[in-house]
Amino acid sequence: MSTVTWHEEMVIKANIEVIWNLFEPENLQRVMPQVVEHKAIEMKEGVVGSTYQQKYQEGKRVETYIVEDLEHEDTPERKHNTSGFLLAKAFKIETSITLEKIDENSTRFIYYGSNQGVNFLGKVLMKLSGSKNNDKVVEDFMKRVESEALKDTK
């Protein structure tokens, strides 16, 4: 198993725009505290193809990588973004966030993606870490998005 995938959904009692706003660059750290820097490199019209430099801190180590927007949709009823990046030259990571408006105060939050080992080291580390650790990361992220959205709803 050198690829881990996930697909989780939850309903958040918040307006779709409130949640979507958490993924704006200036708010990103609220839902991804380990992302210590996020800066645009190249912005494309329509977002797809835009690239950003991110720095991710794990303990004392800081990894720098380039994130690219692969899919983007922003309508009043549905918001979606897929981005991908290569981490430490060992992992190809792709994540998708989809928000679907249920009503003015409820939004379905769908988070899915994959983490694939791309070289020998990446594949070995994927086998060692297994999916349990990934499940916890995914669950923690979703709970953080929900709690931050609820803070902004009050």
N, C-alpha and C positions, 0 to 999 in steps of 0.2 A: 504494500500500500504506500505509494509515494505521492498520492494525492488525497487531500482531505476536502470534502465538500460539506456545505451546510445550507439549510433553508429553514428559516424560522419566521413565524408571524405572530403578531400580537395586535390588539386594538388598544390605542392610546386615547384617553378622554381629553383630546386637545384638537384644536383646529389644524388642518393640514398646513397652513401657512406658518403657524407657530413652530411646528416640527421641522419643516423645510428650512426655516431660518437658522436652525441649529447647525446646518451643514454649510452655512456661509463661512468663508475663510476667517472672519473675525470671531466667530463663535465655535469654530471647530474644536478648540481645546476643551470646551465644556463637555463634549461627548467623547473626545479622544485625548485625554490628559497627557498621554505619552508622546503625542505629536507636539514637539516643542518649537517647531518652526514649519510654516507652510507659506511658500511664496510663489507667485505666478512667474513662470518663465516665458510662456507664449500663450496668449489668449486667442482662441479662434472664434469666429462668428458662429453662433449656434452651439458653442461649448465643445462639441465633439472634436477631439484632436488637441485640445488645450493641454498644456503640461505645467506641472508644478514641482518645485523642489520641496520635499518634506524631510524633516529630521525627527527621528523617533528615538526616544530614550528608554532604555531598559536597564535599570540599575545605573551603573556609571557609564555604560556603553551607549554611544549615540550613533545610529545608522543614518546615513543620508542616501536618499533614492529619489528617482523621478517618477511621478505619478502622471498617468495620461487618462483623460476622460474618453471613454470608449462609446458610451451611449448617454443620451440626455433627453429628457422630456420634462416640460414644465407647463402643465395646463391646470386650470382651477380644480379639476377632478382627480388628476393623477400627476405625481411627481416621480421622476425616476432618474437615477444616475448610476452608471457602471464605470468603475475606474480600475486600472491595472498597473502593477509595478513589479519590478524585479528587486528583491530584497537580498542584500549581501551576496549577490551573484549566485545564490543557491536556491531561492524560492521565487516562483512566479505566482503572484497573488492577484486575484481578481475579486472585487466586491461589488455588490449591487444593493442599492437602497431604493425601495419603491414605497411610495405613500399613496394610498387610495382613500379619497374622501368618502366617508360613510354618511356623515351629516356635518353640520357646522361645528359640532363639539366632539366628533369621533373620527379617528383616522386609523385605517389598517396600515401597520408598519411591517414591511416584508424585507428581510435582510438575508441575502444569500451570496454564496461565493465559493471560491476554491483556493486552495493553497497547494502548490505542486512543487515537489523537489525537482530541480532542473539539472543538477549535476550529482556526482557520487555523494558528496557531503550532504547536499540537500535531501537526497533520497534516504540516506541513512538517518539523518535527524528526523525526517518525517516518520520513519518507522519507529524510532525511539519515543517520540513525543505522543504518538497515537492521537485518537480523536477526542479523548476525554478532556485534555488540556484545551483544545480548540473549542469544544462545547462550552467550557467555562468562560473563555474569552468572548465568545458570541453572546452568551447569556448576560454577562456583565455589561457589554456594550448596549444591548437592547434595553436593559433596566436603566442604564445611565441616560439614554435618549428619552425614555419615558419620564424619569424623574426631572430632567431638565425642562422638558416640554410642560410638565405640570407646574413647575415653578413659574414659567412664563405665562401660564393660563390664568393664574390667580390674580 
